[in-house]
Amino acid sequence: MGLQAVFFYLFAFVAVASAFMVISARNPVHSVLFLILVFFNAAGMFLLTGAEFLAMILLVVYIGAVAVLFLFVVMMLDIDFAELRSGFMQNAPMGALVGLILAAELIVVIGGSVITPQAAQSITTPIPSPATRTNTAALGDLLYTNYVYFFQVAGLVLLVAMIGAIVLTLRHRQNIKRQDISRQVARTPATAVEVVKVKPGQGI
């Protein structure tokens, strides 16, 4: 057994154990920390298989943004997790159905590659040799040449989703002065200036 196989089994064991702790830990903060450990070990396994781009995405996006965001949300919000867990058994059948569908999809994909190994040779864009082109550079070539329009559309969809989430969750509190740019631009001297005539001997 080589050194690469030893590290692979080490990363895999720690990832599976951490994933079990994510769903079994009583403290939600501990669950998020175990989730971060799962991402670290998954990134290590991606590095061992030569997929350095996926490893970098796991570290930058999932650990640097998503997991940290989950941690801050869990720590800042006063959530009754006992009430959330009370409905676990009610949602268990639906969760089991979704899990079976995902398992069936994985079996179809893996079984198809085993039954028909020539399917990998019929792809339109073959994988370049690692000696001539790195994995990250090859992905960049595909994203920004062949699939650039799909890449831009995906970014536009995410932008619309972000704006929609902000609009749906934004709530204006009453009796608070806010800046209204359109009203400021539409003001005229007649509406902005008020001339007060003060009689002699009287104050304002």
C-alpha positions as CSV (number, residue, x, y, z in Angstrom):
1,M,0.0,0.0,0.0
2,G,1.5,3.3,-1.1
3,L,1.5,6.6,0.8
4,Q,-1.2,8.0,-1.4
5,A,-3.6,5.1,-0.5
6,V,-2.8,5.6,3.2
7,F,-3.8,9.3,3.0
8,F,-6.9,8.4,1.0
9,Y,-8.2,6.0,3.6
10,L,-7.3,8.4,6.3
11,F,-9.2,11.3,4.7
12,A,-12.1,9.0,3.9
13,F,-12.3,7.7,7.5
14,V,-12.2,11.1,9.1
15,A,-14.7,12.5,6.5
16,V,-17.2,9.7,7.2
17,A,-16.8,10.0,11.0
18,S,-17.2,13.7,10.8
19,A,-20.3,13.4,8.7
20,F,-21.8,11.1,11.3
21,M,-21.0,13.6,14.0
22,V,-22.7,16.4,12.0
23,I,-26.1,14.6,12.4
24,S,-25.5,13.2,15.9
25,A,-24.0,16.1,17.7
26,R,-26.4,17.8,20.2
27,N,-24.8,21.2,19.9
28,P,-25.5,22.8,16.5
29,V,-22.3,24.8,16.7
30,H,-20.4,21.5,17.0
31,S,-22.3,20.2,14.0
32,V,-21.1,23.1,11.9
33,L,-17.5,22.6,13.0
34,F,-17.7,18.9,12.1
35,L,-19.1,19.9,8.7
36,I,-16.1,22.1,8.1
37,L,-13.9,19.1,9.0
38,V,-15.8,17.1,6.4
39,F,-15.0,19.7,3.8
40,F,-11.3,19.7,4.6
41,N,-11.0,16.0,4.3
42,A,-13.0,16.0,1.0
43,A,-10.7,18.6,-0.3
44,G,-7.7,16.4,0.6
45,M,-9.3,13.5,-1.3
46,F,-9.8,15.7,-4.4
47,L,-6.2,16.7,-4.3
48,L,-5.1,13.1,-4.2
49,T,-7.2,12.4,-7.3
50,G,-5.7,15.3,-9.2
51,A,-8.8,17.5,-9.0
52,E,-7.2,20.6,-7.5
53,F,-9.9,22.9,-8.8
54,L,-12.6,21.1,-6.8
55,A,-10.4,21.1,-3.7
56,M,-9.9,24.8,-4.0
57,I,-13.7,25.4,-4.5
58,L,-14.4,23.4,-1.3
59,L,-11.9,25.4,0.7
60,V,-12.8,28.8,-0.6
61,V,-16.6,28.6,-1.2
62,Y,-17.9,26.0,1.2
63,I,-15.5,26.5,4.1
64,G,-14.8,30.2,3.6
65,A,-18.3,31.3,3.0
66,V,-21.1,28.7,3.5
67,A,-19.9,26.9,6.6
68,V,-18.8,30.1,8.3
69,L,-22.2,31.7,7.4
70,F,-24.0,28.7,8.9
71,L,-21.8,29.0,12.1
72,F,-22.7,32.7,12.5
73,V,-26.4,32.1,11.9
74,V,-26.5,29.3,14.4
75,M,-24.6,31.4,17.0
76,M,-26.6,34.6,16.5
77,L,-30.1,33.4,16.0
78,D,-32.1,32.0,19.0
79,I,-33.4,28.9,17.3
80,D,-35.3,26.2,19.2
81,F,-33.6,23.1,17.8
82,A,-35.6,20.8,20.1
83,E,-38.7,21.9,18.3
84,L,-37.0,21.4,14.9
85,R,-36.0,17.9,15.8
86,S,-39.5,17.1,17.0
87,G,-40.7,16.8,13.4
88,F,-37.9,14.6,12.2
89,M,-40.0,11.4,12.1
90,Q,-42.7,13.1,10.1
91,N,-40.3,14.2,7.4
92,A,-38.3,10.9,7.5
93,P,-40.3,9.2,4.7
94,M,-39.7,12.1,2.3
95,G,-36.0,12.2,3.2
96,A,-35.7,8.5,2.6
97,L,-37.4,8.9,-0.8
98,V,-35.0,11.6,-1.8
99,G,-32.1,9.5,-0.6
100,L,-33.2,6.5,-2.7
101,I,-33.6,8.7,-5.8
102,L,-30.1,10.1,-5.4
103,A,-28.7,6.5,-4.8
104,A,-30.5,5.3,-7.9
105,E,-28.9,8.1,-9.9
106,L,-25.4,7.3,-8.6
107,I,-25.9,3.6,-9.4
108,V,-27.1,4.5,-13.0
109,V,-24.1,6.8,-13.6
110,I,-21.5,4.4,-12.1
111,G,-23.1,1.3,-13.7
112,G,-23.2,3.0,-17.1
113,S,-19.5,3.7,-16.9
114,V,-18.8,0.1,-16.0
115,I,-21.1,-1.5,-18.5
116,T,-20.2,0.8,-21.4
117,P,-16.6,2.0,-20.8
118,Q,-16.4,3.3,-24.4
119,A,-18.9,6.1,-23.5
120,A,-16.1,8.1,-22.0
121,Q,-14.4,8.2,-25.4
122,S,-17.4,9.7,-27.2
123,I,-17.4,13.0,-25.3
124,T,-17.1,16.1,-27.6
125,T,-14.3,17.7,-25.6
126,P,-11.7,15.1,-24.4
127,I,-9.8,15.6,-21.2
128,P,-6.3,16.9,-22.1
129,S,-3.2,15.3,-20.8
130,P,-2.1,16.6,-17.3
131,A,1.4,17.0,-18.7
132,T,0.2,19.5,-21.3
133,R,-2.7,21.2,-19.5
134,T,-3.6,21.4,-15.8
135,N,-7.0,20.6,-14.5
136,T,-7.9,24.2,-13.6
137,A,-6.7,25.5,-16.9
138,A,-8.8,22.9,-18.8
139,L,-11.9,23.8,-16.9
140,G,-11.3,27.5,-17.5
141,D,-10.9,26.8,-21.2
142,L,-14.3,25.1,-21.3
143,L,-16.1,27.6,-19.1
144,Y,-14.9,30.7,-20.9
145,T,-15.0,29.4,-24.5
146,N,-17.5,26.6,-25.2
147,Y,-19.9,27.4,-22.3
148,V,-19.4,31.1,-21.8
149,Y,-23.0,32.0,-22.5
150,F,-24.3,29.3,-20.1
151,F,-21.8,30.5,-17.5
152,Q,-23.1,34.1,-17.8
153,V,-26.7,32.9,-17.7
154,A,-26.0,31.0,-14.4
155,G,-24.4,34.1,-13.0
156,L,-27.5,36.2,-14.0
157,V,-29.8,33.6,-12.4
158,L,-27.8,33.8,-9.1
159,L,-27.9,37.6,-9.2
160,V,-31.7,37.6,-9.7
161,A,-32.1,35.1,-6.8
162,M,-30.0,37.3,-4.6
163,I,-32.0,40.5,-5.4
164,G,-35.2,38.6,-4.9
165,A,-34.1,37.3,-1.5
166,I,-33.2,40.8,-0.4
167,V,-36.5,42.3,-1.7
168,L,-38.6,39.5,0.0
169,T,-36.8,39.8,3.4
170,L,-36.4,43.6,3.5
171,R,-38.7,45.2,6.0
172,H,-39.0,49.0,6.5
173,R,-39.6,50.1,10.1
174,Q,-42.1,52.9,10.7
175,N,-41.2,56.3,12.0
176,I,-37.6,56.2,10.7
177,K,-36.3,58.9,8.4
178,R,-34.8,57.4,5.2
179,Q,-33.2,59.0,2.2
180,D,-35.4,59.2,-0.9
181,I,-33.2,59.9,-3.9
182,S,-36.1,60.4,-6.3
183,R,-37.8,62.9,-4.1
184,Q,-34.6,64.9,-3.6
185,V,-34.0,65.1,-7.3
186,A,-37.6,66.1,-8.1
187,R,-37.6,69.0,-5.7
188,T,-37.9,72.5,-7.1
189,P,-37.2,75.9,-5.6
190,A,-41.0,76.3,-5.1
191,T,-41.2,73.2,-3.0
192,A,-37.8,73.4,-1.3
193,V,-37.9,77.0,-0.1
194,E,-40.5,78.5,2.1
195,V,-40.7,82.3,2.4
196,V,-42.0,83.4,5.8
197,K,-43.0,87.0,6.2
198,V,-42.4,88.2,9.7
199,K,-44.1,91.3,10.9
200,P,-42.0,94.0,12.6
201,G,-41.5,93.3,16.3
202,Q,-42.4,89.6,16.0
203,G,-40.2,86.6,16.0
204,I,-40.4,83.5,14.0
